[in-house]
Amino acid sequence: MVRCRPAERTGKAAHVGQRSDGTETERSRLKAERRSNLLDAAAELVAARGYHGLRLEDLGAAVGISGPAVYRHFPNKEAVLVELLVGVSEYLHRGGENAATEPDPAARVRALVGFHLTFALTSPRLIEIQFRDLANLPDDARHRVRSLQRAYVETWVRALRDLDPSRSEEDARIRAHAAFGLLNSTPHSVGRVPVPVLEQTLSTMSLTALGVGGSSAAAAATHPSEARTPS
């Protein structure tokens, strides 16, 4: 199963259940772990069945708990979808901002490609859900996702224009979306193509499309086995 990291996605779990000295209680640790497992299972189930095919009873069964026990973590399946899609949008936005701290423009673009490629290789189920089930989010959550997505795209646009100041904003945005199309193609390939081959190919193609060449293109991407990303 592709792993999901809810604390990294949402940033909400870090301080829950801590003692006054800052240490985490065993109970809160187990609760956070159970919630993480539920989200992992939800990503698999929603990707396979669609949002409307998700039942909380099946979600509980997937992690070995009763259906009613799921309600201790999520009030309904809409809340599960919100956690998945808003969370992953927050994760990508944070990662883009971190990559954008690279002072060298070429290194910045490589860092953005490497970050997104690692996400795409380790989280193909979330990409499927994003494409198919975004419309099923409540309005406020969908607007939050769209806002985060726009901010993430603009991080790429700025990096591309810093790389080539003569490039128009329109051209930079077209190139960024083209790179997303390449990188987000992993749901069609993960499990069918060896990961090193897929990593090399997508990295090289994306960097070439963005105007960054070099034979060491794939080195910009963190190997999925070394990454801790959502899924």
N, C-alpha and C positions, 0 to 999 in steps of 0.2 A: 504493500500500500504506500502511495506517495504521502510523505509526512506533512503535517500541517502544524504551524507554530503560532497559536492564537495570541500568546503574550507578545510576540514580535509583531504580529499583524496589527493588533489594536492598541498595544501599550497600556491596557487596562488592568492586567493581572499582577503587575509588579509589586503593589503595596497591599494587596488584599490578604488578610489573615496574618499579618506580621505582629510579633510581640513588640513591646515598647523598646526593646533593644535592637529592633530591626530584623531579627531573625524570623524566618517563616515557620509557622506551626506545621506539624505533620499533617494535621487535618486539612489545612488550606492547601498544602502541597498536593495531597491526594485529590482534592477537589479540582485543582487546576489541571492536574494530569488527566482526570476523567473528562473534564471539559475539552481538553485538547484532543483526546481520543474520539469524543463525540463529533468534533468538527472534522477530524480526519475521515471518519466514517460518513459524515454528511456530504463531504466533497465527493466521495466515491459514489454514494447513492444518488445524489442529484445529477452528477455527470452521467450516470448510467440510465436513470429513469426520468430525468427532468424534475423540476420543482414540484409540479402537480402530482408526480408519482411518489414523492417522499411522504412517509408516514413516521411519526415519532416512535411508534411501537417497533417498526423495523430498525430505526436508528438505535434504539435501546438494545435490541437483540444483537445488533452488529458489534456492540461493545460488551455484551454480557450483562446488561441490566434490564430491569422491567421498564415498560413504557412509561408508567407514572413517574419513575425515578428521573426520567429525562426532563420532566417539568421542573425539577429543582435547578436546572441549568438554563432552560429555555422555555418561555411561556407558550410558544407555538412554533410552527415550522417557519413562519415569516421571520421570526427573530433569528433563526438559524441562518437563513439566507442573508439577512442584514449583516450578521457577524462575519460571514464568509466574504461578501462582496465589498462592504465598506472597509472591512479589515484589510483586505488585500490591496485596495486602493490607497489606504493609508501607508501600508508597507512600501508600495512602489514609490509613493511620493517622498517618503523619508529616504529611501535608498537613492532616489534621483538627486535629492538635495545633498546627500553625503558625497556622491560621485562628483557633483558640481564643484566641490571644494578643491579639486585638482587645479593647480594654477596653470599648467600647460594645456592649451586647447586640445591638442591631439590626444594627450593623456586623459583629458576629461571625457572626450567622446568614447575612447576605448573603455574607460571605467563605466560609462553608462551602458554600453553594449555588453560588457562583461557582467554587470549586475543584472540586467534584464535577461540575458541568456541563461544565467544560473537559475533565475526564477522560472523561466519558461521550461527548462529541462527538468526541474524538480516539481513543478506545479501545473502540469498540463490539464488536470481536471478543473482547476480554478479558471483556466483560460476558457475551457468549454462552457462552464457555468456563466462566466461573464458575458460571453457572446449570446448565449441562448436565453438566460433567465433574468437579465438586468431589468426587463420590463415588469417583472413580478415583484420588484421592491416597492415599498410604500413611497409616496412622493418625496418625503423629506430625505429618506435614505438614498433614493435615486439621484436627487439633486446633489447630495453630498458626494456621491461617487463621480458624477459628471464634473463637479468642481475640482476634485482631486485629479481626475484624469486630465483636465485642461492644464492644471498647474504642472503636472508631470510632462506633458507634451512641450510646454513652454520652456522647461528646463533643457530639453533636448534642442529646441530651436535656438536658444541663446548660445548653447555650446557650439552648434554648427555655424552660427554667424560669427562667433569669436574665432573659430577655426579658419573661416574664410569671410572676412569683412565685406567682400564684394557680393556675397550671396544675399539674395533678397529674403525677407521673412517668409514669403510664400514658398520659395524654393526650399528653404530650410524645413518648413512644416511638411511639405510633400515628401522630402527625404526621410524625415523622422517617421511619418506614418508608413512609408515603404519599409523601413527597418522593422517597425512593429509587426508588419505583415509577415516578414520573414521569421522573426524571432518567435512570434506567437503561432507558428505553424506546427509546433511540437506535438500537439495532440494527435496529429496525423502520422507522426514518425516515432515517438518514444515507444519503446518496446518492439519496434520493427527494425530500426537501424541502430547499430552500435553507438553508444553515447559519444565516445571520442570522435567518431566520424561525423556524427550530427553536430557536435560542438564545433569542430573545425570548419565544417561547411557553412553553418549558419553565421559563425563569427566572421569568416572571410567575406561572405556575400554581403553581410550587413555593413561591415567597415568599408568595403569597396563602394557600396551604394552611398555611403555617407562621406566619401572622399578621403578616407584614411586607409592607406595601403600598407603593405609590409608583410613579409612571410611569417612574422610572429603574431599575426592577428589573434589567433586562438588563445595565445598566452594571456590576453587581457581578461579572459573569462575564468572565473573561479570554478574549479572542478566541482560538479554537483556533490560528490561524496564528501567534500570538505565544507559544504555550505549548510547553513541553517536557515531555511526559508519556509514560507508558508506553502500550502498546497491546496 
